[in-house]
Structures are given as structure tokens and as C-alpha cells.
Amino acid sequence: MAESKAPVITVDGPGGSGKGTVTQMLARKLGWHLLDSGALYRLTALAAERKGVSLDDEPALVELAANLDVSFEPTPPGEPAKVLLGGVDVTADIRTETCGDNASKVAVMQPVRDALLQRQRDFRKPPGLVADGRDMGTVVFPDAPVKIFLTASAEERAQRRYSQLKDAGVDVNIDALLEEIRVRDERDMNRAAAPLKPADDAQVIDSTGLSIEEVLVRVMAAAGQA
């Protein structure tokens, strides 16, 4: 089947940079489809945990990734997209620090990435797609007309995550969060498979010290949608 050439805006960057919230807001404003590519890796990690598959068992992880029964459902503004795995709402389950860390480990495996590549490209449908991830502009949609790389300091990203978890009633240590973020950044930026980096033609936006509304304004302007 020929791949759709519907327009794509890719928003890549590290966790905590604000890209998840911004891509949802952007997709709603434009009336476009949304792809949270990171959720696919988190879903693979979650499925592995629930099925007792070791994160070292690459063939089994590939099988899980290739057969994920996943769908995204829109939610009211300000809420994360609802993520369904096998028809079950796992939106909260895939957002834990443990699942995020496991997803980062799964994502270094090229065969797993290959299994999920076409699944991601299938989200490209008219009128357009806003794709959130770490390699959307470099690997998945290299021909995207607009590519954004959203970043922020590790300290700011740790503080944002700390505030989110505290608001959710989770007891968390900010120093431990900061260390986890730095370790994950190091792994993501230095992995052999699609390392985290801006595409050569990406517009880099640093969200440190900016509100989410200020970030959206800059992303909209970069996308020519201001």
C-alpha cells in the first residue's frame, strides 16, 4: 500500500521538554491526527511486564511490538490522550517512571524499532499528522515539511516531573528524578539505533523558563501556523 503523503509536523526532544502537551494542543488547533510514538515503546515495555517477558529477550519483544493492539482516543484539552492496550485504558500505567525507564531500554533494540516503524507511519493520514517522539524527524518521517526539536535543561525537566508526581500524590525525590533523567538522556543520545538528536533541518526550541502557552506560540510560529 502506498504511504500517505499527508503533511506531518514532527516534534522531537527529551522527556519533560513539554512536547507531549504541545503536540496535543497543536493537533487540536489544526484538527490533525496525533501520534505519541513514545507511547508505543512504553506499551511494548508494559506488555512485556504483564506477559512476563524479559527486557533482555529481544525476539519476544519484537513479537510483542509487531502485534500491539493499540489505539489512541482524544480527550478534553489539558488531558493526555487516552491510550488503550487490547481495549483496556493504560494511560496512567504507561506514564510511571519505571515504565519510562523500561521503554528507554527497549528502544535501543533495532529489531524492536523496525517492528514499530511501519506502525508509526500508518498514522500519517489526511488532513495531517503531528508526531511526538525522539526520532520522528530523523528516522520515521524524514520528509516532514516541518520539524521541531523541543528541549529544556535537565533541572527544569526534573522539576516539572516532580511537580506532576507530587500533584498526583506520589512521594518522589527530586534528586533521584534528576539522576534518572540524566541517565536516560545519556542512553538515548548515545544509543546506536536512532540516537536522540535534532534533524539537520529541525528548528530547535528551548522551553526552559517558558510556560506551555509560550512554547505553543513558538512552535506554531516555527510551523508557519502563527
C-alpha positions as a Markdown table, in Angstrom:
| # | Residue | x | y | z |
|---|---|---|---|---|
| 1 | Met | 0.0 | 0.0 | 0.0 |
| 2 | Ala | 1.4 | 3.4 | -0.9 |
| 3 | Glu | 2.3 | 5.5 | 2.0 |
| 4 | Ser | 0.2 | 8.6 | 2.5 |
| 5 | Lys | 1.9 | 11.9 | 1.8 |
| 6 | Ala | -0.3 | 13.9 | 4.2 |
| 7 | Pro | 1.6 | 16.7 | 5.8 |
| 8 | Val | 3.5 | 16.0 | 9.0 |
| 9 | Ile | 4.8 | 18.2 | 11.8 |
| 10 | Thr | 7.4 | 16.3 | 13.9 |
| 11 | Val | 8.2 | 17.3 | 17.5 |
| 12 | Asp | 11.2 | 15.5 | 18.9 |
| 13 | Gly | 13.0 | 16.0 | 22.2 |
| 14 | Pro | 13.8 | 14.5 | 25.5 |
| 15 | Gly | 11.2 | 13.6 | 28.1 |
| 16 | Gly | 9.9 | 16.6 | 30.2 |
| 17 | Ser | 10.6 | 19.1 | 27.5 |
| 18 | Gly | 6.8 | 19.7 | 27.1 |
| 19 | Lys | 6.4 | 18.1 | 23.7 |
| 20 | Gly | 3.6 | 15.8 | 24.8 |
| 21 | Thr | 1.4 | 18.6 | 25.9 |
| 22 | Val | 2.4 | 20.9 | 23.0 |
| 23 | Thr | 1.7 | 18.2 | 20.3 |
| 24 | Gln | -1.7 | 17.6 | 21.7 |
| 25 | Met | -2.5 | 21.3 | 21.7 |
| 26 | Leu | -1.1 | 21.7 | 18.2 |
| 27 | Ala | -3.0 | 18.7 | 16.8 |
| 28 | Arg | -6.3 | 20.1 | 18.3 |
| 29 | Lys | -5.7 | 23.6 | 16.9 |
| 30 | Leu | -5.0 | 22.2 | 13.4 |
| 31 | Gly | -7.6 | 19.4 | 13.5 |
| 32 | Trp | -4.9 | 16.9 | 12.7 |
| 33 | His | -4.2 | 13.3 | 13.8 |
| 34 | Leu | -1.8 | 12.8 | 16.7 |
| 35 | Leu | 0.9 | 10.2 | 17.2 |
| 36 | Asp | 2.6 | 9.7 | 20.6 |
| 37 | Ser | 5.4 | 7.5 | 19.4 |
| 38 | Gly | 6.9 | 7.2 | 22.9 |
| 39 | Ala | 3.7 | 5.5 | 24.0 |
| 40 | Leu | 4.4 | 2.6 | 21.6 |
| 41 | Tyr | 7.7 | 1.9 | 23.3 |
| 42 | Arg | 6.1 | 2.3 | 26.7 |
| 43 | Leu | 3.3 | -0.1 | 25.6 |
| 44 | Thr | 5.8 | -2.6 | 24.5 |
| 45 | Ala | 7.6 | -2.4 | 27.8 |
| 46 | Leu | 4.2 | -2.7 | 29.7 |
| 47 | Ala | 3.1 | -5.6 | 27.6 |
| 48 | Ala | 6.4 | -7.3 | 28.3 |
| 49 | Glu | 6.0 | -6.8 | 32.1 |
| 50 | Arg | 2.4 | -8.1 | 32.0 |
| 51 | Lys | 3.3 | -11.1 | 30.0 |
| 52 | Gly | 6.4 | -12.0 | 31.9 |
| 53 | Val | 8.8 | -11.3 | 29.0 |
| 54 | Ser | 12.3 | -10.3 | 30.0 |
| 55 | Leu | 13.7 | -7.0 | 28.7 |
| 56 | Asp | 16.7 | -9.0 | 27.5 |
| 57 | Asp | 14.6 | -11.3 | 25.3 |
| 58 | Glu | 14.8 | -9.4 | 22.0 |
| 59 | Pro | 12.9 | -11.9 | 19.8 |
| 60 | Ala | 10.0 | -12.0 | 22.3 |
| 61 | Leu | 10.0 | -8.2 | 22.5 |
| 62 | Val | 9.9 | -7.9 | 18.7 |
| 63 | Glu | 6.9 | -10.3 | 18.6 |
| 64 | Leu | 5.1 | -8.1 | 21.2 |
| 65 | Ala | 5.9 | -4.9 | 19.3 |
| 66 | Ala | 4.7 | -6.2 | 16.0 |
| 67 | Asn | 1.4 | -7.3 | 17.4 |
| 68 | Leu | 0.5 | -4.5 | 19.8 |
| 69 | Asp | -3.3 | -3.9 | 19.8 |
| 70 | Val | -3.1 | -0.2 | 20.5 |
| 71 | Ser | -5.3 | 2.8 | 19.9 |
| 72 | Phe | -5.4 | 6.5 | 20.9 |
| 73 | Glu | -8.6 | 8.3 | 21.9 |
| 74 | Pro | -9.0 | 12.1 | 22.0 |
| 75 | Thr | -9.6 | 13.6 | 25.5 |
| 76 | Pro | -10.6 | 17.1 | 26.7 |
| 77 | Pro | -8.0 | 19.9 | 26.4 |
| 78 | Gly | -5.3 | 19.7 | 29.1 |
| 79 | Glu | -5.5 | 15.9 | 29.5 |
| 80 | Pro | -3.2 | 13.3 | 27.9 |
| 81 | Ala | -4.6 | 11.3 | 25.0 |
| 82 | Lys | -6.3 | 8.1 | 26.2 |
| 83 | Val | -4.1 | 5.1 | 25.4 |
| 84 | Leu | -5.8 | 1.7 | 25.0 |
| 85 | Leu | -3.9 | -1.7 | 25.0 |
| 86 | Gly | -6.1 | -4.5 | 24.0 |
| 87 | Gly | -9.1 | -2.3 | 24.6 |
| 88 | Val | -8.0 | -1.6 | 28.2 |
| 89 | Asp | -7.2 | 2.0 | 29.3 |
| 90 | Val | -3.5 | 2.0 | 30.3 |
| 91 | Thr | -2.9 | 5.8 | 30.1 |
| 92 | Ala | -1.8 | 6.0 | 33.7 |
| 93 | Asp | 0.1 | 2.7 | 33.7 |
| 94 | Ile | 2.5 | 3.7 | 30.9 |
| 95 | Arg | 3.3 | 7.1 | 32.5 |
| 96 | Thr | 5.2 | 5.7 | 35.5 |
| 97 | Glu | 8.9 | 6.3 | 35.9 |
| 98 | Thr | 9.6 | 2.6 | 35.8 |
| 99 | Cys | 7.7 | 2.1 | 32.5 |
| 100 | Gly | 9.5 | 5.1 | 31.0 |
| 101 | Asp | 12.9 | 3.7 | 32.0 |
| 102 | Asn | 12.0 | 0.3 | 30.7 |
| 103 | Ala | 10.8 | 1.8 | 27.4 |
| 104 | Ser | 14.1 | 3.6 | 27.0 |
| 105 | Lys | 15.8 | 0.2 | 27.4 |
| 106 | Val | 13.5 | -1.4 | 24.8 |
| 107 | Ala | 14.0 | 1.5 | 22.4 |
| 108 | Val | 17.8 | 0.8 | 22.0 |
| 109 | Met | 17.0 | -2.5 | 20.2 |
| 110 | Gln | 16.9 | -2.0 | 16.4 |
| 111 | Pro | 14.7 | -5.0 | 15.7 |
| 112 | Val | 12.1 | -3.6 | 18.1 |
| 113 | Arg | 12.3 | -0.2 | 16.4 |
| 114 | Asp | 11.9 | -1.9 | 13.0 |
| 115 | Ala | 8.8 | -3.7 | 14.2 |
| 116 | Leu | 7.2 | -0.4 | 15.3 |
| 117 | Leu | 8.4 | 1.7 | 12.3 |
| 118 | Gln | 5.5 | 0.9 | 9.9 |
| 119 | Arg | 3.0 | 1.1 | 12.7 |
| 120 | Gln | 4.0 | 4.7 | 13.3 |
| 121 | Arg | 4.0 | 5.6 | 9.6 |
| 122 | Asp | 0.4 | 4.3 | 9.3 |
| 123 | Phe | -0.7 | 7.2 | 11.5 |
| 124 | Arg | 0.1 | 9.5 | 8.6 |
| 125 | Lys | -3.4 | 10.3 | 7.2 |
| 126 | Pro | -5.2 | 13.4 | 5.8 |
| 127 | Pro | -5.6 | 16.2 | 6.8 |
| 128 | Gly | -2.2 | 15.8 | 8.6 |
| 129 | Leu | -0.3 | 14.4 | 11.5 |
| 130 | Val | 1.5 | 15.9 | 14.5 |
| 131 | Ala | 4.1 | 13.3 | 15.6 |
| 132 | Asp | 5.7 | 13.4 | 19.0 |
| 133 | Gly | 8.8 | 11.4 | 19.7 |
| 134 | Arg | 12.6 | 11.2 | 19.7 |
| 135 | Asp | 13.3 | 10.2 | 16.1 |
| 136 | Met | 10.2 | 11.4 | 14.2 |
| 137 | Gly | 12.2 | 13.9 | 12.1 |
| 138 | Thr | 15.3 | 11.9 | 11.7 |
| 139 | Val | 14.0 | 8.4 | 11.0 |
| 140 | Val | 10.2 | 7.9 | 10.9 |
| 141 | Phe | 9.2 | 11.0 | 8.8 |
| 142 | Pro | 12.5 | 12.3 | 7.3 |
| 143 | Asp | 10.5 | 14.1 | 4.6 |
| 144 | Ala | 8.3 | 16.0 | 7.1 |
| 145 | Pro | 8.0 | 19.6 | 5.9 |
| 146 | Val | 8.2 | 21.0 | 9.5 |
| 147 | Lys | 10.5 | 19.6 | 12.1 |
| 148 | Ile | 10.7 | 20.9 | 15.7 |
| 149 | Phe | 13.2 | 19.8 | 18.3 |
| 150 | Leu | 12.0 | 20.8 | 21.8 |
| 151 | Thr | 14.4 | 20.8 | 24.7 |
| 152 | Ala | 14.9 | 22.1 | 28.2 |
| 153 | Ser | 17.5 | 21.8 | 30.9 |
| 154 | Ala | 17.6 | 18.5 | 32.9 |
| 155 | Glu | 17.0 | 20.5 | 36.1 |
| 156 | Glu | 13.8 | 22.1 | 34.7 |
| 157 | Arg | 12.6 | 18.8 | 33.3 |
| 158 | Ala | 13.1 | 17.1 | 36.7 |
| 159 | Gln | 11.2 | 19.9 | 38.4 |
| 160 | Arg | 8.3 | 19.6 | 36.0 |
| 161 | Arg | 8.1 | 15.9 | 36.6 |
| 162 | Tyr | 8.5 | 16.3 | 40.3 |
| 163 | Ser | 5.5 | 18.8 | 40.3 |
| 164 | Gln | 3.4 | 16.4 | 38.2 |
| 165 | Leu | 4.1 | 13.5 | 40.6 |
| 166 | Lys | 3.5 | 15.5 | 43.7 |
| 167 | Asp | 0.2 | 16.8 | 42.3 |
| 168 | Ala | -0.8 | 13.2 | 41.7 |
| 169 | Gly | 0.0 | 12.3 | 45.3 |
| 170 | Val | 3.2 | 10.4 | 44.6 |
| 171 | Asp | 6.0 | 10.6 | 47.0 |
| 172 | Val | 9.2 | 11.3 | 45.0 |
| 173 | Asn | 12.7 | 12.6 | 45.5 |
| 174 | Ile | 13.8 | 15.3 | 43.0 |
| 175 | Asp | 17.5 | 14.4 | 43.2 |
| 176 | Ala | 16.6 | 10.8 | 42.2 |
| 177 | Leu | 14.4 | 12.1 | 39.4 |
| 178 | Leu | 17.2 | 14.4 | 38.1 |
| 179 | Glu | 19.7 | 11.4 | 38.1 |
| 180 | Glu | 17.2 | 9.2 | 36.3 |
| 181 | Ile | 16.7 | 11.9 | 33.6 |
| 182 | Arg | 20.4 | 12.4 | 33.1 |
| 183 | Val | 21.0 | 8.6 | 32.8 |
| 184 | Arg | 18.1 | 8.3 | 30.3 |
| 185 | Asp | 19.4 | 11.3 | 28.3 |
| 186 | Glu | 22.8 | 9.7 | 28.1 |
| 187 | Arg | 21.4 | 6.4 | 27.0 |
| 188 | Asp | 19.0 | 8.0 | 24.4 |
| 189 | Met | 21.7 | 10.3 | 22.9 |
| 190 | Asn | 24.4 | 7.6 | 22.6 |
| 191 | Arg | 22.4 | 4.6 | 21.5 |
| 192 | Ala | 23.3 | 3.0 | 18.2 |
| 193 | Ala | 19.7 | 2.9 | 17.0 |
| 194 | Ala | 18.3 | 6.4 | 16.1 |
| 195 | Pro | 20.0 | 8.4 | 18.8 |
| 196 | Leu | 18.2 | 11.4 | 20.2 |
| 197 | Lys | 19.3 | 14.5 | 18.3 |
| 198 | Pro | 17.8 | 17.2 | 16.2 |
| 199 | Ala | 17.3 | 16.5 | 12.5 |
| 200 | Asp | 19.7 | 18.7 | 10.3 |
| 201 | Asp | 16.7 | 20.8 | 9.2 |
| 202 | Ala | 14.9 | 20.9 | 12.5 |
| 203 | Gln | 14.1 | 24.2 | 14.4 |
| 204 | Val | 15.4 | 23.9 | 18.0 |
| 205 | Ile | 13.2 | 25.5 | 20.7 |
| 206 | Asp | 14.4 | 25.6 | 24.3 |
| 207 | Ser | 11.4 | 25.6 | 26.6 |
| 208 | Thr | 13.4 | 26.3 | 29.8 |
| 209 | Gly | 11.6 | 29.1 | 31.8 |
| 210 | Leu | 8.7 | 29.2 | 29.4 |
| 211 | Ser | 5.0 | 28.4 | 30.1 |
| 212 | Ile | 3.4 | 25.8 | 27.9 |
| 213 | Glu | 1.4 | 28.6 | 26.2 |
| 214 | Glu | 4.6 | 30.4 | 25.3 |
| 215 | Val | 6.1 | 27.2 | 24.0 |
| 216 | Leu | 3.0 | 26.6 | 21.8 |
| 217 | Val | 3.2 | 30.1 | 20.4 |
| 218 | Arg | 6.9 | 29.5 | 19.3 |
| 219 | Val | 6.0 | 26.0 | 17.9 |
| 220 | Met | 3.1 | 27.4 | 15.9 |
| 221 | Ala | 5.3 | 30.2 | 14.6 |
| 222 | Ala | 8.0 | 27.7 | 13.6 |
| 223 | Ala | 5.4 | 25.6 | 11.9 |
| 224 | Gly | 4.1 | 28.6 | 9.9 |
| 225 | Gln | 0.8 | 28.4 | 11.8 |
| 226 | Ala | 1.1 | 31.6 | 13.9 |
